[in-house]
Amino acid sequence: MNKDKTKNNLINWEIVSVNPNDKKWLWSDLFCFWGSNIQSIIAFSLITSLYLVYDLSFLIVFAGCLIGSFFTYIFANLMGKPSQKHGIPFPVLLRVSFGIKGAKYFALIRGLVAIFMFGIQTYFLSKAFTYLIRIFIFSIDKTILNQEIFLIFFLSLNIIDLSSLILAIFF
């Protein structure tokens, strides 16, 4: 008699179902949920700021931000309701809908979008740090930025840009 082999690639203890009565929301859980929603709102703000370049009116841009934030709120709650009711995380919900192999493709797409959006936001945060550092240095002495050390580039970044990027990645 042959014993069935268990499929170990389907076992992941991070996505095991939890009884909703046993789920305790800690401050870190609430912070992660809040952070993911704010992340999406910041992404919509970034997208709508690109429309300012094309001289759209303030009301159109503001309405776009509000509509994007509203859709983020709706879809976050829509995805969260079955997870809270049944105690299953989102990847398991994907497995129910698309099967085990189909869920991997959607998880891959979701990961690529997340990497792209975090990369864009890190870049813009580093640019903000760069401008703040340059304004601070310029307010101290107007000739410091003309020094040769600020004209040396590595990977198309000078020392201020590189330090701002490292600071943004750290934050």
Protein Blocks (a to p, Z undefined) as FASTA:
>chain_A
ZZddddfklgcfklgccdfklpccdfklmmmmmmmmmmmmmmmmmmmmmmmmnopafklm
mmmmmmmmmmmmmmmmmmmmmmmmnopafklmmmmmnojmlmmmmmmmmmmmmmmmmmmm
mmmmmmmmmmmmmmmmmmmpmklmmpmklmpceehiafklmmmmmmmmmZZ
